[in-house]
Amino acid sequence: MTAADLSRAREGDDAAFHRLVEPLQGELRAHCYRMLGSLHDAEDALQDALLRAWRGIGRFEGRSSVRSWLYRIATNTCLDAIGSRGRRALPVDLGPAAEHAVVDDPPLTDVAWLGPYPDEDLADGRAAPHARYEQRESVELAFVAACQHLPGNQRAALLLFEVLGYSAREVAETLGTTVASVNSALQRARKVVEELRPEQSQQQTLRTLGDVRLREVVAQYSNALERGDADALVALLTADVSWSMPPRPSWYHGRAAVTDFLVRLPLRERWRHLPVRANGQQAVACYIWDEGAGRFRGAVIDVLTIRGDRIAAVTAFLDESLFPRFGLPQSLPAEPGR
């Protein structure tokens, strides 16, 4: 980023504007996801924000950095989206867990569902030394789901202050409000998020577990699904495990209910799997056998929440359109290596 590019962009040079914003697009997209809880919405909001920035670059006076200016535009673009679309949900938000497998469980299309986020845009560590949350920690499913319970202004204040490390004054300038209002919003937002998110983040859990054991857990999980081995799969789960499959509304809690669901539905299918990362967590891309195509077709991305060395939650996103966005093939051959 150079002063010359900024000067050219102000004069209408599209290439210069692209050079200014391109290095920041990954972190801006992640910020939009934290605000909106949807990869699709985040990408739409980012494109809208960049269009607004392009149209307004001639009025940019340089009193803040280009990065801060873009975050201000992106944040307010997301607030507009929240105002028109509301919050996103997971099945647990809609009602109690089912005690037995729900065989006829059609997807709910009138619910705005929380979605997963690929790790490629996520940096390690904190965005600023005094930020409370690590960047990967702040896209974990539990954190993003908790943020969805906040009004837009509280959500924005929390993310700007606790994740990006803005001061209360900078947050107030971004949101067009007062420092007192920001401090009040932060107080309320922290209370809600701390009540809803677990005591230990996935980043802390995964560091304690270690890469070797994590790979073993993922391999055992994938192999048990592919073999249809319910006992081996259940042995990997905590006693209070939860399993959900947005956009299907039913979800299951506890080994008994999850086992009933597994043996009556997914374990009757043929599967292949690839490890992947989503939301700063370990995930597994699931490919189901397609007899007509003679191949395994990408169908589900399971995001795993680990506690200790067991799986405490599986959030299975039933959306084959996610596979290309996660850098995954749409299908796999009938036999590995062919």
VMD Tcl script that draws the C-alpha trace (Angstrom):
set ca {
  {0.00 0.00 0.00}
  {1.55 3.31 -1.07}
  {0.64 6.99 -0.95}
  {0.88 6.99 -4.73}
  {-1.76 4.26 -5.01}
  {-4.05 6.18 -2.65}
  {-3.62 9.33 -4.71}
  {-4.33 7.44 -7.96}
  {-7.34 5.69 -6.45}
  {-8.81 9.05 -5.42}
  {-8.50 10.11 -9.05}
  {-10.49 7.06 -10.21}
  {-7.70 4.53 -10.93}
  {-9.39 1.16 -10.44}
  {-6.12 -0.80 -10.46}
  {-4.67 1.42 -7.74}
  {-7.79 0.95 -5.62}
  {-7.50 -2.82 -6.03}
  {-3.89 -2.70 -4.83}
  {-5.01 -0.79 -1.75}
  {-7.79 -3.15 -0.71}
  {-6.65 -6.57 -1.95}
  {-4.25 -7.29 0.99}
  {-7.08 -6.56 3.45}
  {-9.90 -8.55 1.87}
  {-9.26 -11.76 3.83}
  {-9.45 -10.13 7.25}
  {-12.40 -7.97 6.19}
  {-14.30 -11.07 4.99}
  {-13.63 -12.75 8.35}
  {-14.93 -9.66 10.15}
  {-18.10 -9.70 8.05}
  {-18.55 -13.40 8.90}
  {-18.22 -12.70 12.62}
  {-20.89 -10.05 12.24}
  {-23.28 -12.05 10.04}
  {-22.66 -15.75 10.76}
  {-22.80 -16.73 7.09}
  {-20.06 -17.12 4.50}
  {-22.47 -16.19 1.72}
  {-23.67 -13.08 3.56}
  {-20.09 -12.16 4.45}
  {-19.00 -12.28 0.83}
  {-22.01 -10.21 -0.24}
  {-21.35 -7.66 2.50}
  {-17.68 -7.43 1.59}
  {-18.46 -6.77 -2.06}
  {-21.03 -4.15 -1.07}
  {-18.53 -2.52 1.30}
  {-15.81 -2.42 -1.37}
  {-18.26 -0.85 -3.80}
  {-19.11 1.79 -1.21}
  {-15.41 2.37 -0.60}
  {-14.71 2.74 -4.32}
  {-17.50 5.27 -4.64}
  {-16.27 7.17 -1.58}
  {-12.49 7.00 -2.02}
  {-12.41 10.52 -3.45}
  {-13.75 11.84 -0.13}
  {-11.31 9.88 2.01}
  {-9.22 12.52 3.78}
  {-6.62 10.26 5.35}
  {-7.40 11.15 8.97}
  {-7.36 7.42 9.70}
  {-5.61 4.52 8.01}
  {-7.15 2.96 4.91}
  {-7.58 -0.23 6.98}
  {-9.61 1.56 9.67}
  {-11.65 3.33 7.02}
  {-12.49 0.04 5.31}
  {-13.42 -1.60 8.62}
  {-15.78 1.29 9.32}
  {-17.48 0.81 5.95}
  {-17.62 -2.99 6.31}
  {-19.03 -2.80 9.84}
  {-21.80 -0.41 8.86}
  {-22.58 -2.50 5.77}
  {-23.02 -5.51 8.05}
  {-25.22 -3.51 10.42}
  {-27.47 -2.68 7.47}
  {-27.66 -6.40 6.64}
  {-28.46 -7.33 10.25}
  {-31.24 -4.78 10.28}
  {-32.88 -6.36 7.24}
  {-32.13 -10.07 7.80}
  {-32.01 -10.61 11.55}
  {-29.85 -13.18 13.30}
  {-28.78 -16.65 12.21}
  {-29.61 -19.78 14.17}
  {-28.54 -23.35 14.85}
  {-31.04 -26.17 15.50}
  {-30.45 -25.88 19.27}
  {-31.97 -22.37 19.10}
  {-35.27 -23.67 17.74}
  {-36.38 -26.21 20.30}
  {-35.48 -29.19 22.53}
  {-33.40 -32.14 21.38}
  {-35.10 -35.17 19.88}
  {-34.90 -38.35 21.95}
  {-34.97 -40.67 18.92}
  {-33.98 -40.44 15.27}
  {-36.31 -38.25 13.22}
  {-36.42 -40.15 9.92}
  {-38.61 -37.67 8.08}
  {-36.83 -34.41 8.87}
  {-37.12 -32.04 5.90}
  {-34.90 -28.95 5.85}
  {-36.37 -25.69 7.04}
  {-35.91 -23.14 4.30}
  {-37.52 -20.23 6.14}
  {-34.82 -20.14 8.83}
  {-31.61 -18.14 8.41}
  {-29.04 -20.74 9.43}
  {-25.57 -20.16 10.84}
  {-22.95 -21.48 8.43}
  {-19.31 -22.62 8.61}
  {-16.28 -20.57 7.60}
  {-13.09 -21.81 5.86}
  {-9.83 -21.23 7.72}
  {-7.95 -19.76 4.75}
  {-8.74 -16.15 5.75}
  {-7.83 -16.64 9.40}
  {-4.58 -15.45 10.92}
  {-3.02 -16.85 14.09}
  {-2.75 -14.92 17.33}
  {-4.47 -11.65 18.14}
  {-5.22 -8.79 15.77}
  {-3.83 -6.35 18.35}
  {-1.80 -6.88 21.55}
  {-4.69 -5.81 23.81}
  {-7.42 -7.76 21.97}
  {-9.13 -10.26 24.27}
  {-9.86 -12.99 21.74}
  {-7.54 -14.71 19.29}
  {-8.57 -14.32 15.66}
  {-9.31 -18.04 15.24}
  {-11.05 -18.17 18.62}
  {-13.40 -15.41 17.45}
  {-14.77 -17.49 14.55}
  {-15.33 -20.67 16.56}
  {-18.92 -21.85 16.19}
  {-19.77 -21.30 19.84}
  {-18.50 -17.71 19.77}
  {-20.18 -16.77 16.48}
  {-23.43 -18.42 17.61}
  {-23.30 -16.47 20.88}
  {-22.75 -13.22 18.99}
  {-25.90 -13.91 16.99}
  {-27.88 -13.38 20.21}
  {-26.68 -9.76 20.38}
  {-28.31 -6.74 18.74}
  {-26.25 -5.38 15.86}
  {-24.70 -2.46 17.75}
  {-23.60 -4.67 20.66}
  {-22.22 -7.27 18.28}
  {-20.21 -4.66 16.39}
  {-18.89 -3.05 19.57}
  {-17.79 -6.40 21.00}
  {-16.01 -7.49 17.82}
  {-14.30 -4.16 17.23}
  {-13.13 -3.85 20.85}
  {-12.45 -7.44 21.94}
  {-11.34 -9.01 18.62}
  {-9.79 -6.16 16.62}
  {-8.45 -4.26 19.62}
  {-10.06 -0.90 18.88}
  {-10.30 1.61 21.72}
  {-13.73 2.65 22.96}
  {-13.22 6.00 21.25}
  {-12.38 4.32 17.93}
  {-15.43 2.05 18.26}
  {-17.61 5.09 18.91}
  {-16.25 6.84 15.82}
  {-16.86 3.74 13.70}
  {-20.44 3.35 14.91}
  {-21.26 7.05 15.00}
  {-22.09 7.05 18.72}
  {-20.61 8.06 22.08}
  {-17.96 6.38 24.22}
  {-20.54 6.02 27.00}
  {-22.88 4.17 24.63}
  {-20.05 1.90 23.52}
  {-19.09 1.03 27.11}
  {-22.73 0.25 27.91}
  {-23.05 -1.95 24.80}
  {-19.84 -3.77 25.68}
  {-21.02 -4.49 29.21}
  {-24.25 -6.05 27.99}
  {-22.58 -7.95 25.14}
  {-19.90 -9.47 27.35}
  {-22.50 -10.79 29.76}
  {-24.47 -12.56 27.02}
  {-21.42 -14.04 25.28}
  {-19.81 -15.28 28.49}
  {-23.03 -17.05 29.46}
  {-23.34 -18.82 26.10}
  {-19.78 -19.76 25.15}
  {-17.84 -22.60 26.85}
  {-15.20 -21.89 29.47}
  {-12.42 -23.26 27.28}
  {-12.08 -22.28 23.65}
  {-11.31 -24.76 20.90}
  {-7.93 -23.10 20.42}
  {-7.00 -23.87 24.02}
  {-8.36 -27.42 23.73}
  {-6.52 -28.19 20.50}
  {-3.22 -26.89 21.83}
  {-3.57 -29.12 24.89}
  {-4.59 -32.13 22.81}
  {-1.75 -31.78 20.32}
  {-1.64 -32.39 16.57}
  {-0.84 -36.10 16.77}
  {-3.78 -37.00 19.00}
  {-6.08 -34.71 17.03}
  {-5.21 -36.51 13.80}
  {-5.89 -39.83 15.54}
  {-9.34 -38.69 16.69}
  {-10.25 -37.44 13.21}
  {-9.00 -40.63 11.56}
  {-10.91 -42.81 14.03}
  {-14.06 -40.75 13.49}
  {-13.80 -41.01 9.70}
  {-12.96 -44.71 9.73}
  {-15.85 -45.56 12.08}
  {-18.31 -43.75 9.80}
  {-16.93 -45.48 6.71}
  {-17.11 -48.91 8.36}
  {-20.57 -48.25 9.79}
  {-19.15 -49.08 13.23}
  {-21.50 -47.48 15.75}
  {-19.60 -48.74 18.82}
  {-16.30 -47.30 17.63}
  {-17.93 -44.00 16.75}
  {-19.82 -43.65 20.02}
  {-16.62 -44.42 21.95}
  {-15.19 -41.17 20.57}
  {-18.09 -39.08 21.90}
  {-18.58 -37.42 25.27}
  {-21.54 -38.54 27.37}
  {-23.31 -35.23 26.73}
  {-22.50 -35.07 23.01}
  {-24.76 -33.07 20.72}
  {-25.33 -33.65 17.00}
  {-27.11 -31.22 14.70}
  {-27.52 -30.92 10.93}
  {-28.63 -27.50 9.72}
  {-30.83 -26.88 7.74}
  {-32.68 -29.81 9.35}
  {-34.28 -28.65 12.58}
  {-33.91 -31.83 14.65}
  {-30.87 -32.25 16.87}
  {-29.77 -34.85 19.39}
  {-28.21 -34.71 22.85}
  {-26.52 -37.51 24.75}
  {-25.06 -40.82 23.58}
  {-28.37 -42.72 23.56}
  {-30.16 -40.30 21.26}
  {-27.11 -39.77 19.05}
  {-26.57 -43.54 18.75}
  {-30.19 -44.08 17.72}
  {-29.81 -41.39 15.08}
  {-26.51 -42.80 13.80}
  {-27.62 -46.41 13.39}
  {-30.94 -45.50 11.77}
  {-29.66 -42.87 9.34}
  {-26.02 -42.01 8.44}
  {-24.46 -45.38 9.26}
  {-26.72 -47.03 6.67}
  {-24.96 -45.08 3.92}
  {-21.54 -45.47 2.30}
  {-19.12 -42.64 3.03}
  {-15.65 -41.34 2.32}
  {-14.04 -38.45 4.16}
  {-11.36 -35.80 3.89}
  {-10.02 -33.75 6.82}
  {-10.52 -30.00 6.56}
  {-10.48 -26.97 8.84}
  {-13.44 -24.69 9.54}
  {-14.06 -21.96 12.11}
  {-10.64 -22.51 13.64}
  {-11.77 -26.07 14.45}
  {-11.16 -29.51 13.05}
  {-13.73 -30.53 10.47}
  {-14.40 -33.47 8.17}
  {-15.72 -33.25 4.60}
  {-18.19 -36.11 4.10}
  {-18.83 -37.69 0.70}
  {-21.86 -39.97 0.27}
  {-22.03 -42.75 -2.32}
  {-23.97 -41.78 -5.44}
  {-24.95 -45.00 -7.22}
  {-26.04 -43.23 -10.39}
  {-22.75 -41.36 -10.77}
  {-20.60 -44.23 -9.55}
  {-18.74 -41.78 -7.28}
  {-18.86 -40.36 -3.80}
  {-20.58 -36.96 -3.86}
  {-19.72 -34.14 -1.48}
  {-22.68 -33.70 0.85}
  {-21.81 -32.59 4.39}
  {-19.12 -30.71 6.29}
  {-18.94 -31.90 9.90}
  {-17.41 -29.31 12.23}
  {-16.14 -31.07 15.35}
  {-16.06 -29.52 18.80}
  {-13.51 -31.29 20.98}
  {-13.41 -31.56 24.77}
  {-10.41 -33.33 26.23}
  {-9.75 -36.01 23.61}
  {-13.41 -36.71 22.85}
  {-15.93 -35.14 20.47}
  {-18.45 -33.04 22.39}
  {-20.43 -31.77 19.41}
  {-20.83 -32.45 15.71}
  {-22.39 -29.67 13.64}
  {-23.03 -31.25 10.25}
  {-23.67 -28.61 7.60}
  {-25.73 -30.17 4.81}
  {-24.67 -27.92 1.96}
  {-22.77 -29.34 -1.01}
  {-22.22 -25.83 -2.40}
  {-19.70 -25.25 0.42}
  {-17.18 -27.74 -0.97}
  {-15.57 -25.52 -3.65}
  {-15.38 -22.62 -1.19}
  {-13.42 -24.86 1.18}
  {-11.07 -25.91 -1.63}
  {-12.58 -29.39 -1.72}
  {-13.42 -31.56 -4.75}
  {-17.13 -31.98 -5.46}
  {-16.75 -35.76 -5.70}
  {-14.33 -38.63 -5.01}
  {-13.75 -41.81 -7.02}
  {-15.21 -45.13 -5.99}
  {-11.77 -46.43 -5.01}
  {-9.07 -44.27 -3.38}
  {-6.23 -43.40 -5.70}
  {-8.27 -43.86 -8.89}
}
mol new
graphics top color blue
foreach p $ca { graphics top sphere $p radius 0.5 }
foreach p [lrange $ca 0 end-1] q [lrange $ca 1 end] { graphics top cylinder $p $q radius 0.2 }
display resetview
